[in-house]
């Protein structure tokens, strides 16, 4: 009976993702500006409501990520206002920093093989160089220096997030590390598509893909939390003692 409930919950949770993606596709094809702008706002609340139907608690770093991401989504719903657009960049940056904090707490760089560690550092430096180059180009195009600064710090945080997620995956090839890496990549690709629509060419197809990838990233992050909670319960099952570290697990 319990297993059938878990199975039905997983189906319901995945069905919610499909519904959100479908609504986003309809909004993109309709090209209704207001509808297209507001669909993204419902991604996090809808999936979190389902999550809390089964899991009653959430750790503080994840709460901060979802809170800042939601505020960023709400700010982008008022895209015509330049102040809200800058606010969304700040909120997204803070959400990425929340995930970086989670990754750092579980990342042990010195435990990684030296060859793998060197490879990670080289990849990070290459990406940082490309970001610096693009930052210089954008600085020459966009007159607002603060907007360019937000672009730089937000994308640098994304590079660091992927670096940590990839390092965690190489050091420990588990379902959790794969899920976290996929979350980081989803955030990167959705951000890239957002910049393409903003600075290069606006297309409903790019907007649609950006929303779909973003929704998948939120879904995978909640799945990561579910798997982590399940693993923590399994590991602590034989123990009768009280462990304060699992209060927010």
LONU-746696 format. One record per residue (C-alpha): residue number from 1; residue in one letter; chain; x negated, y negated, z. Coordinates in nm, 4 decimals. Example, Ala and Ser with C-alpha at 12.3 -4.5 7.8 and 13.67 -1.06 7.14 Angstrom:
REM LONU-746696
+-------+------+------+----------+----------+----------+
| torba | kese | ropa |        X |        Y |        Z |
+-------+------+------+----------+----------+----------+
|     1 |    a |    A |  -1.2300 |   0.4500 |   0.7800 |
|     2 |    s |    A |  -1.3670 |   0.1060 |   0.7140 |
+-------+------+------+----------+----------+----------+
This chain:
REM LONU-746696
+-------+------+------+----------+----------+----------+
| torba | kese | ropa |        X |        Y |        Z |
+-------+------+------+----------+----------+----------+
|     1 |    x |    A |   0.0000 |   0.0000 |   0.0000 |
|     2 |    x |    A |  -0.2828 |  -0.2366 |   0.0936 |
|     3 |    x |    A |  -0.4769 |  -0.1557 |  -0.2255 |
|     4 |    x |    A |  -0.1687 |  -0.2204 |  -0.4390 |
|     5 |    x |    A |  -0.1285 |  -0.5631 |  -0.2726 |
|     6 |    x |    A |  -0.4924 |  -0.6498 |  -0.3460 |
|     7 |    x |    A |  -0.4458 |  -0.5419 |  -0.7066 |
|     8 |    x |    A |  -0.1280 |  -0.7457 |  -0.7436 |
|     9 |    x |    A |  -0.2982 |  -1.0501 |  -0.5860 |
|    10 |    x |    A |  -0.5906 |  -1.0248 |  -0.8293 |
|    11 |    x |    A |  -0.3458 |  -1.0058 |  -1.1181 |
|    12 |    x |    A |  -0.1529 |  -1.3035 |  -0.9842 |
|    13 |    x |    A |  -0.4732 |  -1.5031 |  -0.9392 |
|    14 |    x |    A |  -0.5907 |  -1.4229 |  -1.2921 |
|    15 |    x |    A |  -0.2428 |  -1.4984 |  -1.4260 |
|    16 |    x |    A |  -0.2626 |  -1.8442 |  -1.2680 |
|    17 |    x |    A |  -0.5875 |  -1.9054 |  -1.4574 |
|    18 |    x |    A |  -0.4250 |  -1.7981 |  -1.7850 |
|    19 |    x |    A |  -0.1288 |  -2.0273 |  -1.7166 |
|    20 |    x |    A |  -0.3563 |  -2.3256 |  -1.6511 |
|    21 |    x |    A |  -0.5560 |  -2.2534 |  -1.9661 |
|    22 |    x |    A |  -0.2334 |  -2.2216 |  -2.1698 |
|    23 |    x |    A |  -0.0997 |  -2.5526 |  -2.0378 |
|    24 |    x |    A |  -0.4320 |  -2.7142 |  -2.1244 |
|    25 |    x |    A |  -0.4220 |  -2.5751 |  -2.4796 |
|    26 |    x |    A |  -0.0642 |  -2.6994 |  -2.5257 |
|    27 |    x |    A |  -0.1673 |  -3.0418 |  -2.4000 |
|    28 |    x |    A |  -0.4626 |  -3.0518 |  -2.6393 |
|    29 |    x |    A |  -0.2528 |  -2.9512 |  -2.9420 |
|    30 |    x |    A |   0.0233 |  -3.1975 |  -2.8542 |
|    31 |    x |    A |  -0.2376 |  -3.4758 |  -2.8340 |
|    32 |    x |    A |  -0.0176 |  -3.6446 |  -2.5753 |
|    33 |    x |    A |  -0.2677 |  -3.8710 |  -2.4002 |
|    34 |    x |    A |  -0.1041 |  -3.8838 |  -2.0562 |
|    35 |    x |    A |  -0.0314 |  -3.5110 |  -2.0486 |
|    36 |    x |    A |  -0.3847 |  -3.4282 |  -2.1643 |
|    37 |    x |    A |  -0.5406 |  -3.6513 |  -1.8990 |
|    38 |    x |    A |  -0.3391 |  -3.5163 |  -1.6070 |
|    39 |    x |    A |  -0.3564 |  -3.1398 |  -1.6743 |
|    40 |    x |    A |  -0.7068 |  -3.1114 |  -1.5263 |
|    41 |    x |    A |  -0.5862 |  -3.2584 |  -1.1960 |
|    42 |    x |    A |  -0.3800 |  -2.9442 |  -1.1236 |
|    43 |    x |    A |  -0.6613 |  -2.6892 |  -1.1700 |
|    44 |    x |    A |  -0.8058 |  -2.6992 |  -0.8178 |
|    45 |    x |    A |  -0.4778 |  -2.7382 |  -0.6189 |
|    46 |    x |    A |  -0.3054 |  -2.4539 |  -0.8062 |
|    47 |    x |    A |  -0.5892 |  -2.2052 |  -0.7597 |
|    48 |    x |    A |  -0.6544 |  -2.3113 |  -0.3987 |
|    49 |    x |    A |  -0.2886 |  -2.2612 |  -0.3025 |
|    50 |    x |    A |  -0.3076 |  -1.9023 |  -0.4285 |
|    51 |    x |    A |  -0.6412 |  -1.8526 |  -0.2547 |
|    52 |    x |    A |  -0.5004 |  -1.9641 |   0.0818 |
|    53 |    x |    A |  -0.2078 |  -1.7250 |   0.0411 |
|    54 |    x |    A |  -0.4546 |  -1.4437 |   0.1120 |
|    55 |    x |    A |  -0.7565 |  -1.6124 |   0.2724 |
|    56 |    x |    A |  -0.6645 |  -1.8598 |   0.5445 |
|    57 |    x |    A |  -1.0026 |  -2.0280 |   0.5925 |
|    58 |    x |    A |  -1.2799 |  -2.1787 |   0.3838 |
|    59 |    x |    A |  -1.6308 |  -2.2852 |   0.4829 |
|    60 |    x |    A |  -1.7118 |  -2.6573 |   0.4997 |
|    61 |    x |    A |  -1.9526 |  -2.6721 |   0.1989 |
|    62 |    x |    A |  -1.6888 |  -2.5159 |  -0.0272 |
|    63 |    x |    A |  -1.4230 |  -2.7505 |   0.1124 |
|    64 |    x |    A |  -1.6479 |  -3.0456 |   0.0246 |
|    65 |    x |    A |  -1.7055 |  -2.9124 |  -0.3262 |
|    66 |    x |    A |  -1.3345 |  -2.8709 |  -0.3993 |
|    67 |    x |    A |  -1.2502 |  -3.2049 |  -0.2363 |
|    68 |    x |    A |  -1.5096 |  -3.4039 |  -0.4341 |
|    69 |    x |    A |  -1.4305 |  -3.2176 |  -0.7566 |
|    70 |    x |    A |  -1.0599 |  -3.2886 |  -0.7138 |
|    71 |    x |    A |  -1.1298 |  -3.6575 |  -0.6504 |
|    72 |    x |    A |  -1.3434 |  -3.6593 |  -0.9649 |
|    73 |    x |    A |  -1.0596 |  -3.5018 |  -1.1641 |
|    74 |    x |    A |  -0.8119 |  -3.7571 |  -1.0287 |
|    75 |    x |    A |  -1.0477 |  -4.0435 |  -1.1147 |
|    76 |    x |    A |  -1.0805 |  -3.9206 |  -1.4728 |
|    77 |    x |    A |  -0.7021 |  -3.9270 |  -1.5062 |
|    78 |    x |    A |  -0.7496 |  -4.3071 |  -1.5090 |
|    79 |    x |    A |  -1.0172 |  -4.2910 |  -1.7790 |
|    80 |    x |    A |  -0.9293 |  -4.6337 |  -1.9239 |
|    81 |    x |    A |  -1.0540 |  -4.7969 |  -1.6060 |
|    82 |    x |    A |  -1.4353 |  -4.8148 |  -1.6037 |
|    83 |    x |    A |  -1.4469 |  -4.8268 |  -1.2230 |
|    84 |    x |    A |  -1.2616 |  -4.4946 |  -1.1943 |
|    85 |    x |    A |  -1.4920 |  -4.3388 |  -1.4521 |
|    86 |    x |    A |  -1.7968 |  -4.4328 |  -1.2442 |
|    87 |    x |    A |  -1.6230 |  -4.3083 |  -0.9310 |
|    88 |    x |    A |  -1.5637 |  -3.9712 |  -1.0990 |
|    89 |    x |    A |  -1.9380 |  -3.9394 |  -1.1701 |
|    90 |    x |    A |  -2.0151 |  -4.0090 |  -0.8038 |
|    91 |    x |    A |  -1.7589 |  -3.7525 |  -0.6857 |
|    92 |    x |    A |  -1.8854 |  -3.4863 |  -0.9267 |
|    93 |    x |    A |  -2.2425 |  -3.5525 |  -0.8168 |
|    94 |    x |    A |  -2.1399 |  -3.5016 |  -0.4524 |
|    95 |    x |    A |  -1.9585 |  -3.1798 |  -0.5449 |
|    96 |    x |    A |  -2.2702 |  -3.0469 |  -0.7185 |
|    97 |    x |    A |  -2.4772 |  -3.1377 |  -0.4138 |
|    98 |    x |    A |  -2.2382 |  -2.9319 |  -0.1995 |
|    99 |    x |    A |  -2.3053 |  -2.6265 |  -0.4177 |
|   100 |    x |    A |  -2.6786 |  -2.6990 |  -0.4098 |
|   101 |    x |    A |  -2.6601 |  -2.6959 |  -0.0305 |
|   102 |    x |    A |  -2.4932 |  -2.3535 |  -0.0441 |
|   103 |    x |    A |  -2.7548 |  -2.2228 |  -0.2874 |
|   104 |    x |    A |  -3.0474 |  -2.3611 |  -0.0848 |
|   105 |    x |    A |  -2.9245 |  -2.1902 |   0.2312 |
|   106 |    x |    A |  -2.9559 |  -1.8532 |   0.0565 |
|   107 |    x |    A |  -3.2505 |  -1.9202 |  -0.1750 |
|   108 |    x |    A |  -3.5927 |  -1.7889 |  -0.0785 |
|   109 |    x |    A |  -3.8334 |  -1.9169 |  -0.3442 |
|   110 |    x |    A |  -4.1451 |  -1.7666 |  -0.1864 |
|   111 |    x |    A |  -3.9870 |  -1.4206 |  -0.1901 |
|   112 |    x |    A |  -3.9636 |  -1.4301 |  -0.5697 |
|   113 |    x |    A |  -4.2291 |  -1.2658 |  -0.7823 |
|   114 |    x |    A |  -4.5034 |  -1.5133 |  -0.8786 |
|   115 |    x |    A |  -4.4498 |  -1.4649 |  -1.2534 |
|   116 |    x |    A |  -4.0752 |  -1.5192 |  -1.2187 |
|   117 |    x |    A |  -4.1349 |  -1.8190 |  -0.9929 |
|   118 |    x |    A |  -4.3733 |  -1.9755 |  -1.2450 |
|   119 |    x |    A |  -4.1192 |  -1.9150 |  -1.5229 |
|   120 |    x |    A |  -3.8475 |  -2.0870 |  -1.3192 |
|   121 |    x |    A |  -4.0665 |  -2.3902 |  -1.2506 |
|   122 |    x |    A |  -4.1615 |  -2.4220 |  -1.6200 |
|   123 |    x |    A |  -3.7960 |  -2.3980 |  -1.7295 |
|   124 |    x |    A |  -3.6974 |  -2.6569 |  -1.4701 |
|   125 |    x |    A |  -3.9704 |  -2.8984 |  -1.5853 |
|   126 |    x |    A |  -3.8744 |  -2.8549 |  -1.9530 |
|   127 |    x |    A |  -3.5105 |  -2.9306 |  -1.8768 |
|   128 |    x |    A |  -3.6087 |  -3.2254 |  -1.6608 |
|   129 |    x |    A |  -3.8214 |  -3.3615 |  -1.9502 |
|   130 |    x |    A |  -3.5311 |  -3.3319 |  -2.1969 |
|   131 |    x |    A |  -3.3048 |  -3.5043 |  -1.9441 |
|   132 |    x |    A |  -3.5601 |  -3.7847 |  -1.9076 |
|   133 |    x |    A |  -3.5803 |  -3.8218 |  -2.2869 |
|   134 |    x |    A |  -3.2025 |  -3.8335 |  -2.3257 |
|   135 |    x |    A |  -3.1863 |  -4.0737 |  -2.0316 |
|   136 |    x |    A |  -3.4179 |  -4.3123 |  -2.2205 |
|   137 |    x |    A |  -3.2018 |  -4.2893 |  -2.5347 |
|   138 |    x |    A |  -2.8825 |  -4.3475 |  -2.3383 |
|   139 |    x |    A |  -3.0418 |  -4.6410 |  -2.1572 |
|   140 |    x |    A |  -3.0997 |  -4.8092 |  -2.4929 |
|   141 |    x |    A |  -2.7395 |  -4.7456 |  -2.6052 |
|   142 |    x |    A |  -2.5368 |  -4.8069 |  -2.2889 |
|   143 |    x |    A |  -2.5761 |  -5.1595 |  -2.1460 |
|   144 |    x |    A |  -2.4508 |  -5.0657 |  -1.7981 |
|   145 |    x |    A |  -2.7607 |  -4.9542 |  -1.6049 |
|   146 |    x |    A |  -2.5541 |  -4.8132 |  -1.3164 |
|   147 |    x |    A |  -2.3638 |  -4.5829 |  -1.5520 |
|   148 |    x |    A |  -2.6931 |  -4.4564 |  -1.6960 |
|   149 |    x |    A |  -2.8270 |  -4.4013 |  -1.3432 |
|   150 |    x |    A |  -2.5176 |  -4.1963 |  -1.2556 |
|   151 |    x |    A |  -2.5729 |  -3.9922 |  -1.5706 |
|   152 |    x |    A |  -2.9310 |  -3.9200 |  -1.4654 |
|   153 |    x |    A |  -2.8681 |  -3.8164 |  -1.1046 |
|   154 |    x |    A |  -2.5581 |  -3.6113 |  -1.1901 |
|   155 |    x |    A |  -2.7356 |  -3.4114 |  -1.4585 |
|   156 |    x |    A |  -3.0504 |  -3.3706 |  -1.2527 |
|   157 |    x |    A |  -2.8359 |  -3.2165 |  -0.9792 |
|   158 |    x |    A |  -2.6861 |  -2.9793 |  -1.2375 |
|   159 |    x |    A |  -3.0328 |  -2.8744 |  -1.3537 |
|   160 |    x |    A |  -3.1334 |  -2.8083 |  -0.9929 |
|   161 |    x |    A |  -2.8122 |  -2.6107 |  -0.9364 |
|   162 |    x |    A |  -2.8770 |  -2.3873 |  -1.2374 |
|   163 |    x |    A |  -3.2411 |  -2.3491 |  -1.1315 |
|   164 |    x |    A |  -3.1355 |  -2.2246 |  -0.7876 |
|   165 |    x |    A |  -2.8568 |  -2.0041 |  -0.9256 |
|   166 |    x |    A |  -3.0888 |  -1.8470 |  -1.1841 |
|   167 |    x |    A |  -3.3619 |  -1.7955 |  -0.9256 |
|   168 |    x |    A |  -3.1131 |  -1.6316 |  -0.6935 |
|   169 |    x |    A |  -3.0018 |  -1.4026 |  -0.9765 |
|   170 |    x |    A |  -3.3582 |  -1.3010 |  -1.0669 |
|   171 |    x |    A |  -3.4476 |  -1.2380 |  -0.7028 |
|   172 |    x |    A |  -3.1320 |  -1.0434 |  -0.6219 |
|   173 |    x |    A |  -2.9321 |  -0.8989 |  -0.9124 |
|   174 |    x |    A |  -2.5952 |  -0.8605 |  -0.7391 |
|   175 |    x |    A |  -2.2342 |  -0.9395 |  -0.8232 |
|   176 |    x |    A |  -2.2495 |  -1.2470 |  -0.6010 |
|   177 |    x |    A |  -2.5612 |  -1.3870 |  -0.7687 |
|   178 |    x |    A |  -2.4129 |  -1.3257 |  -1.1161 |
|   179 |    x |    A |  -2.0888 |  -1.5010 |  -1.0199 |
|   180 |    x |    A |  -2.2749 |  -1.8011 |  -0.8771 |
|   181 |    x |    A |  -2.4900 |  -1.8287 |  -1.1907 |
|   182 |    x |    A |  -2.1782 |  -1.8176 |  -1.4097 |
|   183 |    x |    A |  -2.0193 |  -2.0929 |  -1.1992 |
|   184 |    x |    A |  -2.3270 |  -2.3132 |  -1.2455 |
|   185 |    x |    A |  -2.3324 |  -2.2507 |  -1.6226 |
|   186 |    x |    A |  -1.9609 |  -2.3288 |  -1.6529 |
|   187 |    x |    A |  -2.0156 |  -2.6619 |  -1.4792 |
|   188 |    x |    A |  -2.3091 |  -2.7408 |  -1.7097 |
|   189 |    x |    A |  -2.1251 |  -2.6580 |  -2.0334 |
|   190 |    x |    A |  -1.8078 |  -2.8416 |  -1.9290 |
|   191 |    x |    A |  -2.0178 |  -3.1487 |  -1.8456 |
|   192 |    x |    A |  -2.2007 |  -3.1312 |  -2.1793 |
|   193 |    x |    A |  -1.8707 |  -3.1128 |  -2.3699 |
|   194 |    x |    A |  -1.7425 |  -3.4057 |  -2.1665 |
|   195 |    x |    A |  -2.0454 |  -3.6128 |  -2.2699 |
|   196 |    x |    A |  -2.0021 |  -3.5113 |  -2.6349 |
|   197 |    x |    A |  -1.6426 |  -3.6393 |  -2.6289 |
|   198 |    x |    A |  -1.7465 |  -3.9566 |  -2.4484 |
|   199 |    x |    A |  -2.0675 |  -4.0641 |  -2.6239 |
|   200 |    x |    A |  -2.0671 |  -3.8841 |  -2.9605 |
|   201 |    x |    A |  -1.7288 |  -3.7944 |  -3.1094 |
|   202 |    x |    A |  -1.3912 |  -3.7545 |  -2.9415 |
|   203 |    x |    A |  -1.2070 |  -3.4401 |  -3.0453 |
|   204 |    x |    A |  -0.9118 |  -3.2629 |  -2.8846 |
|   205 |    x |    A |  -1.0922 |  -2.9315 |  -2.9422 |
|   206 |    x |    A |  -1.3908 |  -3.0466 |  -2.7330 |
|   207 |    x |    A |  -1.1578 |  -3.1695 |  -2.4601 |
|   208 |    x |    A |  -0.9708 |  -2.8385 |  -2.4641 |
|   209 |    x |    A |  -1.2917 |  -2.6331 |  -2.4398 |
|   210 |    x |    A |  -1.4247 |  -2.8552 |  -2.1616 |
|   211 |    x |    A |  -1.1062 |  -2.8041 |  -1.9573 |
|   212 |    x |    A |  -1.0984 |  -2.4275 |  -2.0194 |
|   213 |    x |    A |  -1.4623 |  -2.3800 |  -1.9155 |
|   214 |    x |    A |  -1.4071 |  -2.5990 |  -1.6090 |
|   215 |    x |    A |  -1.0998 |  -2.3958 |  -1.5057 |
|   216 |    x |    A |  -1.2962 |  -2.0726 |  -1.5494 |
|   217 |    x |    A |  -1.5753 |  -2.2164 |  -1.3320 |
|   218 |    x |    A |  -1.3304 |  -2.2965 |  -1.0491 |
|   219 |    x |    A |  -1.1749 |  -1.9504 |  -1.0833 |
|   220 |    x |    A |  -1.5162 |  -1.7807 |  -1.0689 |
|   221 |    x |    A |  -1.6210 |  -1.9836 |  -0.7645 |
|   222 |    x |    A |  -1.3094 |  -1.8763 |  -0.5744 |
|   223 |    x |    A |  -1.3757 |  -1.5191 |  -0.6862 |
|   224 |    x |    A |  -1.7307 |  -1.5571 |  -0.5516 |
|   225 |    x |    A |  -1.5882 |  -1.6664 |  -0.2144 |
|   226 |    x |    A |  -1.3493 |  -1.3689 |  -0.2095 |
|   227 |    x |    A |  -1.6289 |  -1.1224 |  -0.2856 |
|   228 |    x |    A |  -1.8532 |  -1.2863 |  -0.0252 |
|   229 |    x |    A |  -1.5792 |  -1.2643 |   0.2378 |
|   230 |    x |    A |  -1.5174 |  -0.8999 |   0.1534 |
|   231 |    x |    A |  -1.8910 |  -0.8227 |   0.1773 |
|   232 |    x |    A |  -1.9150 |  -1.0001 |   0.5151 |
|   233 |    x |    A |  -1.6191 |  -0.8019 |   0.6512 |
|   234 |    x |    A |  -1.7718 |  -0.4747 |   0.5287 |
|   235 |    x |    A |  -2.1103 |  -0.5503 |   0.6845 |
|   236 |    x |    A |  -1.9618 |  -0.6569 |   1.0184 |
|   237 |    x |    A |  -1.7113 |  -0.3729 |   1.0446 |
|   238 |    x |    A |  -1.9285 |  -0.1423 |   1.2593 |
|   239 |    x |    A |  -2.0139 |  -0.4303 |   1.4941 |
|   240 |    x |    A |  -1.7948 |  -0.4932 |   1.7969 |
|   241 |    x |    A |  -1.9863 |  -0.7997 |   1.9105 |
|   242 |    x |    A |  -1.8751 |  -1.1532 |   1.8316 |
|   243 |    x |    A |  -2.0809 |  -1.3374 |   1.5713 |
|   244 |    x |    A |  -2.0362 |  -1.7151 |   1.5642 |
|   245 |    x |    A |  -2.1961 |  -1.7405 |   1.2182 |
|   246 |    x |    A |  -1.8843 |  -1.5891 |   1.0622 |
|   247 |    x |    A |  -1.6345 |  -1.8435 |   1.1937 |
|   248 |    x |    A |  -1.5913 |  -2.0046 |   0.8529 |
|   249 |    x |    A |  -1.6557 |  -1.6923 |   0.6434 |
+-------+------+------+----------+----------+----------+
